[in-house]
């Protein structure tokens, strides 16, 4: 059984930084894409960043220039470096891994709070 475990969330002041990590355990077949979503109450879930098997990143306009996604294949881990954080970035962040066959796995979510 595949499990994704997230870490790195927390409380940070505006302008600060956090690094989220998401590691997968279990048997995952060929990974096609990894990434992060965030869910704000009352709003549609937003794809924050994703990265393909070839390493091509994609970012939501709201985080471009501030967030960086990266991955370590050997560790089955994806990271999200978040800089210049704003209060509106506060919410729960969920990582996902997507296999070539379409199967998708989710992390449990990690809370990010940006507040002074």
C-alpha positions as CSV (number, residue, x, y, z in Angstrom):
1,X,0.0,0.0,0.0
2,X,1.3,3.4,-0.9
3,X,1.4,6.2,1.6
4,X,2.5,9.8,1.2
5,X,3.8,11.5,4.3
6,X,4.0,15.3,4.4
7,X,6.1,17.5,6.6
8,X,7.3,21.0,6.9
9,X,4.2,23.1,7.5
10,X,3.9,25.5,10.3
11,X,3.5,29.1,11.3
12,X,5.7,31.8,9.7
13,X,5.6,35.6,9.5
14,X,4.8,37.3,6.2
15,X,7.9,37.4,4.0
16,X,9.2,34.2,5.6
17,X,9.9,30.8,4.1
18,X,8.9,27.2,4.6
19,X,9.9,24.0,2.9
20,X,7.3,21.3,2.5
21,X,8.4,17.6,1.9
22,X,6.4,14.7,0.7
23,X,7.8,11.2,0.8
24,X,6.1,8.1,-0.6
25,X,6.5,4.6,0.9
26,X,5.2,1.4,-0.7
27,X,5.3,0.2,-4.2
28,X,4.7,3.0,-6.8
29,X,4.9,2.2,-10.4
30,X,6.3,4.7,-12.9
31,X,5.6,8.2,-11.6
32,X,4.3,10.6,-14.3
33,X,3.8,13.6,-12.1
34,X,4.2,14.9,-8.6
35,X,2.9,18.1,-7.1
36,X,1.1,20.1,-4.5
37,X,-2.5,21.4,-4.2
38,X,-3.9,23.7,-1.6
39,X,-7.5,24.0,-0.4
40,X,-8.9,27.2,0.9
41,X,-12.3,27.0,2.6
42,X,-15.1,27.9,0.3
43,X,-12.9,28.0,-2.7
44,X,-11.9,25.6,-5.4
45,X,-8.8,23.5,-4.8
46,X,-5.8,25.1,-6.5
47,X,-2.9,23.3,-8.1
48,X,0.1,25.2,-6.7
49,X,2.9,23.4,-8.4
50,X,3.7,20.2,-10.3
51,X,6.7,18.5,-11.8
52,X,6.8,15.9,-14.5
53,X,9.0,12.8,-14.7
54,X,11.3,14.8,-17.0
55,X,11.6,17.5,-14.5
56,X,9.5,20.2,-16.1
57,X,7.8,22.4,-13.4
58,X,4.5,24.2,-13.6
59,X,3.3,26.8,-11.2
60,X,0.1,28.7,-10.4
61,X,0.3,32.3,-11.3
62,X,-0.2,33.3,-7.7
63,X,3.1,31.6,-6.6
64,X,5.4,32.1,-9.6
65,X,8.7,33.6,-8.6
66,X,8.1,32.7,-5.0
67,X,7.7,28.9,-4.8
68,X,10.0,26.2,-6.2
69,X,9.1,22.6,-6.7
70,X,11.8,19.9,-6.8
71,X,12.1,16.1,-6.4
72,X,14.5,13.4,-5.5
73,X,13.5,10.3,-7.5
74,X,15.7,7.9,-5.5
75,X,13.9,9.0,-2.3
76,X,10.4,9.2,-3.9
77,X,10.2,12.7,-2.4
78,X,8.9,15.9,-3.7
79,X,9.6,19.3,-2.1
80,X,8.0,22.7,-2.2
81,X,10.2,25.6,-1.3
82,X,8.0,28.6,-0.4
83,X,9.6,32.0,-0.1
84,X,8.1,35.5,0.4
85,X,5.1,34.0,2.0
86,X,1.9,36.0,2.2
87,X,-1.1,35.7,4.5
88,X,-3.2,34.5,1.6
89,X,-0.9,31.5,1.2
90,X,-2.3,30.2,4.5
91,X,-4.2,27.0,4.1
92,X,-3.7,23.2,4.0
93,X,-1.3,21.9,1.4
94,X,-1.7,18.4,-0.1
95,X,0.9,16.6,-2.1
96,X,0.2,14.0,-4.8
97,X,1.9,11.4,-6.9
98,X,0.4,10.3,-10.2
99,X,1.4,7.1,-12.0
100,X,1.5,6.7,-15.7
101,X,-1.6,4.6,-15.5
102,X,-3.5,7.4,-13.9
103,X,-3.5,6.1,-10.3
104,X,-3.1,9.1,-8.0
105,X,-2.1,9.1,-4.3
106,X,-2.5,11.9,-1.8
107,X,-0.7,13.1,1.3
108,X,-2.6,13.8,4.5
109,X,-2.2,17.5,4.2
110,X,0.0,20.0,6.1
111,X,-1.1,23.3,7.5
112,X,0.7,26.5,6.5
113,X,-0.1,29.6,8.4
114,X,1.4,33.0,7.5
115,X,0.7,35.6,10.1
116,X,2.4,38.2,12.2
